[in-house]
Amino acid sequence: MYNILKLNKIAAVGTDRLGENYNCVDECDAPDGILVRSASMHDMDLPESLLAIARAGAGVNNIPLDKCTEKGICVFNTPGANANAVMELVIAGMLLGSRKLSEGIAWNKTLKDDPNCLKTVEKGKSQFVGPEIKGKTLGVVGLGAIGVLVANAARALHMHVVGYDPYLSVDAALHLSRHVTTVSNLDELYAQADYVTYHLPLNDGTRGMVNAENIAKMKDEVRILNFSRDGLVNSADIIEGLKSGKIASYVTDFATQDLIGVDGVVALPHLGASTPESEDNCAIMAADEVKQYLELGNVKNSVNFPNVSMPKSGDIRFCIFHQNTPKIISKFLEAIGGNVENMENKSRGDYAYTIIDATGANDSAEDAIKGIDGVVRFRVIK
């Protein structure tokens, strides 16, 4: 029986896939796996029993990745599961930021007690004039699962689209409309775009990238959209850009205190993945990832382990998370002995993950592998 701790509400359509051999609970001292959405785990004690964490969503800023890696805990996310939900909100955000819809709605509410509200509306509506998006240029920074959908949707709405992603995957490129122009540097994108939308992870290379220096490279009256992470943006520089008129509007899914109520800011309460379809998709993918890892040791969509997956053969499977050092694989094989039926090894930076299926392994194999210098976490699956 595997114990799965849920730190947030996880859609039953996902947890039901785990089966009868799983105990999914809201409290557990010794979980084998954790399913989480937005709950912060940075101050949480990670028990020795914990093998895997699956985030039902794309971002993993709420999970202590370094600590998990050091303890050999595999962390998964669910890339693409909420991509359509976010894409739809980005399109809505462009319209909100262009046509001043939220401002108009808020003003309209003040007219409830005005007996001549229709006439008042006709006199006052000119303050909410805004441009159409048709024919304008959208710059998409980051062409992953969400960025590609946004780019293609914008093309369908008759926008010109310029994309930038130095790490564009083959799969993403295959799904990207041939009418989307890709550029090799951000300056070129900024010079062309009437709207700029960001679809990037938050890390040391992207933190604060939307700042005064880069805003200065953008077109006058640019409209900026951030549905990725609040840390990508320097809020003070956004506010200054709005005051000067350089930025026409800033639409964000992260309502930080310094931006709430600022003229020109449309701040949404983190609604990007808040659809029943998205929550179901994320729950299904997260549950499948944990199930595959716990039962077979297979890794797919991990953010700290290399992705390694293969069908099980032989009568015993050795799953080893270890430091990426020379000749360590030969030490594993020597310790196992017997007949190796299949093996897969991949590295990720300083660490690597190896799966070995064997028949007739040495009786002392488990103890021998545990004693090899560089082994971080080791499991046997029979």
C-alpha positions as CSV (number, residue, x, y, z in Angstrom):
1,M,0.0,0.0,0.0
2,Y,1.3,3.4,-1.0
3,N,0.5,6.5,1.1
4,I,-0.2,9.6,-0.9
5,L,-0.4,13.0,0.9
6,K,-2.6,15.7,-0.7
7,L,-1.5,19.2,0.2
8,N,-4.3,20.7,-1.8
9,K,-7.6,19.6,-3.2
10,I,-6.8,17.3,-6.2
11,A,-9.5,16.4,-8.6
12,A,-10.9,12.9,-8.0
13,V,-10.6,12.1,-11.7
14,G,-6.8,12.0,-11.0
15,T,-6.6,10.2,-7.7
16,D,-9.1,7.6,-8.8
17,R,-6.5,6.5,-11.4
18,L,-4.1,5.4,-8.7
19,G,-6.2,2.3,-7.8
20,E,-6.9,0.3,-4.6
21,N,-3.2,0.0,-3.7
22,Y,-3.1,3.7,-2.8
23,N,-4.2,5.5,0.3
24,C,-4.8,9.2,-0.6
25,V,-5.1,11.3,2.5
26,D,-4.9,14.9,3.7
27,E,-2.6,14.1,6.6
28,C,0.2,11.5,6.8
29,D,3.5,11.3,8.7
30,A,5.2,9.0,6.3
31,P,3.9,9.5,2.7
32,D,5.5,7.7,-0.3
33,G,4.3,10.5,-2.5
34,I,2.8,14.0,-2.4
35,L,0.3,15.7,-4.7
36,V,0.4,19.5,-4.5
37,R,-0.9,22.5,-6.3
38,S,-0.2,25.9,-4.7
39,A,0.8,24.9,-1.1
40,S,4.3,26.1,-0.2
41,M,6.6,23.2,0.8
42,H,9.7,25.3,1.6
43,D,9.3,25.1,5.4
44,M,8.0,21.5,5.4
45,D,10.0,18.6,6.8
46,L,10.5,16.0,4.1
47,P,10.2,12.6,5.6
48,E,12.6,9.8,4.7
49,S,9.7,7.8,3.3
50,L,9.0,10.4,0.6
51,L,10.0,9.2,-2.9
52,A,8.1,11.6,-5.2
53,I,6.3,14.9,-5.4
54,A,4.0,15.8,-8.3
55,R,2.9,19.4,-8.8
56,A,-0.5,19.6,-10.5
57,G,0.6,22.5,-12.6
58,A,3.7,23.8,-14.4
59,G,5.5,26.1,-12.0
60,V,7.4,24.5,-9.1
61,N,8.5,27.6,-7.2
62,N,6.6,26.3,-4.1
63,I,8.8,23.2,-3.9
64,P,12.3,23.1,-2.5
65,L,14.0,21.5,-5.5
66,D,17.6,21.6,-4.2
67,K,16.6,19.9,-1.0
68,C,14.5,17.3,-2.9
69,T,17.4,16.5,-5.2
70,E,19.9,16.1,-2.3
71,K,17.5,13.6,-0.7
72,G,16.8,11.8,-3.9
73,I,13.1,12.8,-4.1
74,C,11.8,13.0,-7.7
75,V,9.8,16.1,-8.4
76,F,7.3,16.2,-11.3
77,N,5.2,18.9,-12.9
78,T,2.4,18.7,-15.5
79,P,3.6,20.7,-18.5
80,G,0.8,21.4,-21.0
81,A,-2.0,20.2,-18.8
82,N,-3.3,23.7,-18.2
83,A,-1.9,25.3,-21.4
84,N,-5.3,25.8,-23.1
85,A,-6.8,27.4,-20.0
86,V,-3.9,29.9,-19.7
87,M,-3.9,30.6,-23.4
88,E,-7.6,31.6,-23.3
89,L,-7.0,33.9,-20.4
90,V,-4.0,35.5,-22.2
91,I,-6.3,36.3,-25.2
92,A,-8.9,37.7,-22.8
93,G,-6.1,39.7,-21.2
94,M,-5.1,41.3,-24.5
95,L,-8.7,42.4,-25.0
96,L,-8.9,43.7,-21.4
97,G,-5.8,45.7,-21.8
98,S,-6.7,47.1,-25.2
99,R,-10.4,48.0,-24.8
100,K,-10.2,49.1,-21.1
101,L,-13.0,46.7,-20.3
102,S,-12.4,46.3,-16.6
103,E,-12.2,50.1,-16.2
104,G,-15.5,50.5,-18.1
105,I,-17.2,47.8,-16.1
106,A,-16.1,49.4,-12.8
107,W,-17.3,52.9,-13.9
108,N,-20.6,51.5,-15.1
109,K,-21.2,50.1,-11.6
110,T,-21.1,53.6,-10.2
111,L,-24.1,54.6,-12.3
112,K,-26.6,52.2,-10.6
113,D,-28.5,55.0,-8.9
114,D,-28.3,57.3,-11.9
115,P,-31.9,57.6,-13.4
116,N,-30.3,58.8,-16.7
117,C,-27.6,56.1,-16.8
118,L,-28.0,55.4,-20.5
119,K,-27.4,59.1,-21.4
120,T,-24.5,59.2,-18.9
121,V,-23.0,56.2,-20.6
122,E,-23.2,57.7,-24.0
123,K,-21.5,60.9,-22.8
124,G,-18.8,59.1,-20.8
125,K,-17.9,56.0,-22.9
126,S,-15.2,57.9,-24.9
127,Q,-12.8,57.6,-21.9
128,F,-12.7,53.9,-22.5
129,V,-11.7,53.9,-26.2
130,G,-9.0,51.4,-27.1
131,P,-7.5,49.7,-30.2
132,E,-8.5,46.5,-31.8
133,I,-6.0,43.7,-31.8
134,K,-6.4,42.7,-35.4
135,G,-3.4,43.7,-37.5
136,K,-1.3,44.5,-34.4
137,T,1.9,42.6,-33.6
138,L,2.2,40.3,-30.6
139,G,5.6,39.4,-29.2
140,V,5.6,36.0,-27.5
141,V,8.6,35.4,-25.2
142,G,8.8,31.7,-24.5
143,L,7.4,29.2,-27.0
144,G,6.7,26.3,-24.8
145,A,3.3,24.5,-24.5
146,I,1.4,27.8,-23.6
147,G,3.4,30.2,-25.8
148,V,2.8,28.1,-28.9
149,L,-0.9,28.0,-28.2
150,V,-1.0,31.8,-27.6
151,A,1.0,32.5,-30.8
152,N,-1.3,30.3,-32.9
153,A,-4.5,31.7,-31.4
154,A,-3.2,35.3,-32.1
155,R,-2.6,34.3,-35.7
156,A,-6.1,33.0,-36.0
157,L,-7.3,36.5,-34.7
158,H,-5.4,38.1,-37.6
159,M,-2.5,39.4,-35.5
160,H,1.1,39.4,-36.6
161,V,3.2,37.3,-34.3
162,V,6.9,37.4,-33.4
163,G,8.3,34.7,-31.1
164,Y,11.5,34.3,-29.2
165,D,12.8,31.1,-27.5
166,P,16.4,30.2,-27.6
167,Y,15.5,26.7,-26.3
168,L,12.7,26.0,-28.8
169,S,12.0,22.3,-28.7
170,V,11.4,20.2,-31.9
171,D,7.9,19.3,-30.6
172,A,7.0,23.0,-30.0
173,A,8.4,24.0,-33.4
174,L,6.3,21.4,-35.1
175,H,3.1,22.7,-33.5
176,L,3.9,26.4,-34.2
177,S,2.1,28.1,-37.1
178,R,4.3,28.6,-40.1
179,H,3.1,32.2,-40.1
180,V,4.8,33.0,-36.8
181,T,8.1,34.8,-37.2
182,T,10.9,33.7,-34.8
183,V,13.7,36.0,-33.9
184,S,17.1,35.3,-32.4
185,N,17.2,38.1,-29.8
186,L,14.7,39.9,-27.6
187,D,15.6,43.4,-28.8
188,E,14.3,42.5,-32.2
189,L,11.0,41.3,-30.7
190,Y,10.7,44.4,-28.5
191,A,11.2,46.8,-31.5
192,Q,8.2,45.2,-33.4
193,A,5.6,44.3,-30.8
194,D,2.5,46.3,-29.8
195,Y,1.9,43.6,-27.2
196,V,4.4,41.5,-25.3
197,T,3.4,38.3,-23.5
198,Y,5.8,36.3,-21.3
199,H,5.6,32.5,-20.9
200,L,8.8,31.5,-19.0
201,P,9.8,29.8,-15.9
202,L,11.0,31.9,-13.0
203,N,14.7,31.3,-12.4
204,D,17.9,33.3,-12.0
205,G,18.1,34.0,-15.7
206,T,14.5,35.4,-16.0
207,R,14.0,37.1,-12.6
208,G,13.2,40.8,-13.1
209,M,13.7,40.6,-16.9
210,V,10.8,43.0,-17.4
211,N,12.6,46.1,-16.2
212,A,13.3,49.7,-17.2
213,E,16.2,48.8,-19.5
214,N,14.1,46.4,-21.5
215,I,10.9,48.5,-21.4
216,A,12.9,51.3,-23.0
217,K,13.5,49.0,-26.0
218,M,9.8,48.5,-26.5
219,K,7.5,50.5,-28.7
220,D,5.7,53.5,-27.2
221,E,2.3,52.6,-25.7
222,V,3.2,48.9,-25.5
223,R,0.9,46.6,-23.7
224,I,2.6,44.0,-21.5
225,L,1.1,40.7,-20.3
226,N,2.4,38.4,-17.6
227,F,0.7,35.1,-17.0
228,S,3.8,33.3,-15.9
229,R,5.2,34.5,-12.6
230,D,5.2,37.8,-10.7
231,G,9.0,37.6,-10.2
232,L,9.6,38.1,-13.9
233,V,8.6,41.8,-13.5
234,N,10.1,44.7,-11.7
235,S,6.9,46.3,-10.5
236,A,8.4,49.7,-9.8
237,D,9.6,50.0,-13.4
238,I,6.1,48.9,-14.7
239,I,4.5,51.6,-12.6
240,E,6.9,54.2,-13.9
241,G,6.3,53.1,-17.4
242,L,2.6,53.5,-17.0
243,K,3.0,57.0,-15.5
244,S,5.2,58.1,-18.4
245,G,2.9,56.7,-21.0
246,K,5.6,54.3,-22.3
247,I,3.3,51.4,-21.3
248,A,-0.3,51.6,-22.2
249,S,-1.4,48.8,-19.9
250,Y,0.0,46.0,-17.9
251,V,-2.2,42.8,-17.5
252,T,-1.1,40.3,-15.0
253,D,-2.4,37.2,-13.3
254,F,-0.5,38.1,-10.1
255,A,-2.2,40.7,-8.0
256,T,0.8,41.9,-5.9
257,Q,0.0,44.6,-3.4
258,D,2.1,47.2,-5.1
259,L,0.2,46.9,-8.4
260,I,-3.4,46.7,-7.1
261,G,-5.3,49.9,-7.9
262,V,-2.6,51.4,-10.1
263,D,-4.1,53.1,-13.2
264,G,-3.4,51.0,-16.3
265,V,-2.9,47.7,-14.4
266,V,-5.4,44.9,-14.9
267,A,-4.6,42.5,-12.1
268,L,-6.3,39.1,-12.1
269,P,-6.4,36.8,-9.0
270,H,-4.2,34.0,-10.5
271,L,-7.0,32.5,-12.7
272,G,-4.7,31.0,-15.4
273,A,-5.4,27.4,-14.6
274,S,-8.7,27.9,-12.8
275,T,-10.9,25.8,-15.0
276,P,-12.4,22.4,-14.3
277,E,-10.9,21.1,-17.4
278,S,-7.4,22.3,-16.4
279,E,-7.7,20.9,-12.9
280,D,-8.8,17.5,-14.2
281,N,-5.9,17.4,-16.7
282,C,-3.3,18.4,-14.1
283,A,-4.7,15.8,-11.6
284,I,-4.6,13.0,-14.2
285,M,-1.1,13.7,-15.3
286,A,0.3,14.2,-11.8
287,A,-1.3,10.9,-10.6
288,D,0.0,9.0,-13.6
289,E,3.5,10.3,-13.0
290,V,3.6,9.3,-9.4
291,K,2.1,5.9,-10.1
292,Q,4.7,5.1,-12.8
293,Y,7.5,6.2,-10.6
294,L,6.4,4.3,-7.4
295,E,5.5,1.1,-9.2
296,L,8.1,1.0,-12.0
297,G,10.7,3.6,-11.3
298,N,9.9,5.3,-14.6
299,V,10.4,9.1,-14.8
300,K,8.5,11.4,-17.1
301,N,8.2,15.2,-16.7
302,S,10.6,15.5,-13.8
303,V,12.1,18.9,-13.1
304,N,15.1,17.5,-11.1
305,F,15.6,14.0,-12.3
306,P,16.5,13.0,-15.9
307,N,13.6,11.4,-17.7
308,V,14.2,7.7,-17.9
309,S,11.5,5.1,-18.8
310,M,11.4,1.6,-20.1
311,P,9.2,-1.5,-19.9
312,K,10.0,-3.9,-17.0
313,S,11.8,-7.1,-17.9
314,G,13.7,-9.6,-15.7
315,D,12.7,-10.6,-12.2
316,I,14.1,-7.5,-10.4
317,R,14.5,-3.8,-11.2
318,F,17.2,-1.6,-9.6
319,C,16.4,2.1,-9.6
320,I,19.4,4.3,-8.7
321,F,19.6,8.1,-8.4
322,H,23.3,9.0,-8.1
323,Q,26.0,11.5,-8.8
324,N,27.1,11.7,-12.4
325,T,30.6,10.3,-11.9
326,P,32.9,8.2,-14.2
327,K,32.7,4.4,-14.1
328,I,29.9,4.3,-11.6
329,I,27.7,2.3,-13.9
330,S,30.3,-0.5,-14.1
331,K,30.2,-0.6,-10.3
332,F,26.4,-1.1,-10.3
333,L,26.7,-3.9,-12.9
334,E,29.5,-5.6,-10.9
335,A,27.4,-5.4,-7.7
336,I,24.3,-6.8,-9.4
337,G,25.9,-9.7,-11.2
338,G,23.5,-12.1,-12.9
339,N,22.0,-11.4,-16.3
340,V,21.2,-7.8,-17.2
341,E,18.0,-7.9,-19.3
342,N,17.8,-4.1,-19.9
343,M,19.3,-0.9,-18.8
344,E,18.7,2.9,-19.2
345,N,20.9,5.7,-17.9
346,K,20.6,9.4,-18.3
347,S,22.2,12.4,-16.6
348,R,21.0,15.8,-15.6
349,G,23.8,18.1,-14.5
350,D,25.6,16.7,-11.5
351,Y,23.2,13.8,-11.1
352,A,22.0,10.8,-13.1
353,Y,19.3,8.2,-12.9
354,T,19.8,4.5,-13.8
355,I,17.3,1.7,-14.2
356,I,18.6,-1.8,-14.5
357,D,16.5,-4.9,-15.0
358,A,18.2,-8.2,-14.1
359,T,17.6,-11.9,-13.7
360,G,19.5,-13.9,-11.1
361,A,21.1,-10.9,-9.3
362,N,23.6,-11.5,-6.5
363,D,22.0,-11.9,-3.1
364,S,24.3,-9.2,-1.8
365,A,23.4,-6.8,-4.7
366,E,21.3,-4.4,-2.6
367,D,23.8,-3.9,0.2
368,A,26.6,-3.6,-2.4
369,I,24.9,-0.8,-4.4
370,K,24.0,1.1,-1.2
371,G,27.7,1.1,-0.3
372,I,28.8,2.6,-3.6
373,D,30.1,6.2,-3.2
374,G,27.9,8.6,-5.1
375,V,24.5,6.8,-4.6
376,V,21.9,9.2,-3.4
377,R,18.8,7.1,-3.4
378,F,18.3,3.4,-4.3
379,R,15.2,1.2,-4.7
380,V,14.5,-2.4,-5.7
381,I,11.3,-3.2,-7.5
382,K,10.4,-6.9,-7.8
